[in-house]
Amino acid sequence: MSLISQRVEMARNGTNDKVICRLASGWVVMGDVQFLPGYCLLLPDPVVPSLNDLDAEARATYLLDMAHIGDAVLQATGALRMNYEILGNSEPELHCHLFPRYATEPEEKRKMPVWFYDWKTAPPYTEQEHGGLRLSIARLLEVRKK
């Protein structure tokens, strides 16, 4: 089973400690690393290979959910902007990375894609350090669902 499918299955059965909330298109989860606090992902449920494998309505829902997550992360973090990335090259199932970008990032990093950060030494997600932010994003998304 692929990593995306595993994470969705864990979210469904309540064993993914990084779950922020469930939206219409899938699961919002914190990133495994938090070199940019608030980094999260949108994992579709059901899992599909790519955005192009969704029908028009599901595609629109997924993209609108992405934007709502970005709004919530911006509000929760005070970040300067959001970067949205759907790649699928190494994990060939739909998932979107949502990266808050900060004015406090080093100049050479802020203007580059986040993939230039050293992911191996990035601080891992921990509930103790990042749980408050996870809950804040969840509350903001819950308000949007109403």
Secondary structure, DSSP 8 states (H G I E B T S, - for coil): --HHHHHHHHHHTT--TTEEEE-SSEEEEE-SB-SSTT-EEEEESS--S-GGGS-HHHHHHHHHHHHHHHHHHHHHH--SEEEEE---SSS-S--EEEEEE-TTS-HHHHTS-GGGS-GGGS-B--HHHHHHHHHHHHHHHHHHH-
